[in-house]
Amino acid sequence: MAALKEGQLAPDFELPSNHGRQIRLAEFRGKQHVVLYFYPKDNTPGCTQEACDFRDSFKRIRSHDVAVIGVSADSPESHEKFAQKYNLPFVLVSDVSKEMIRSYGAWKKKSFMGKSFMGIERSTFIIDKKGEIRKIFSKVKVKGHVQTVLEILESL
């Protein structure tokens, strides 16, 4: 699959959420911008920090008419525990098959301590109300990321 590019239509998806219902990207079209962020695993240090940074900035993000959706391959039940533990006010969707994660190019070869493996590359997509990708962040470093996302949202 060709890599996604800014300006193209974001691939639609329908996935189960921690809220007990299916979430479709298309349901936001014409209504809200979307920050779609991919993270490796619930309850790990970097992923917890990133989720809490989005939580702590959620009011400002929402003021720009933006929905936040977190994506990992964890189960909806794992997402619900994670969301409750850290009081996350946004939806987390589960892509156990990794089909949607692959469609966004977030399933990558990674390495840690000399071992190579496939996993989710921390990535963020800002999608406008028309469903177009406005900004892609790859290989996201957690520190300062949400602030950078906010700066982009303020320019939409």
Helices and strands as residue ranges (DSSP letters): E 14-16, E 22-24, G 25-28, E 33-38, H 45-56, H 58-62, E 66-72, H 76-86, E 91-94, H 99-103, E 107-112, E 115-120, E 123-127, E 133-137, H 145-154
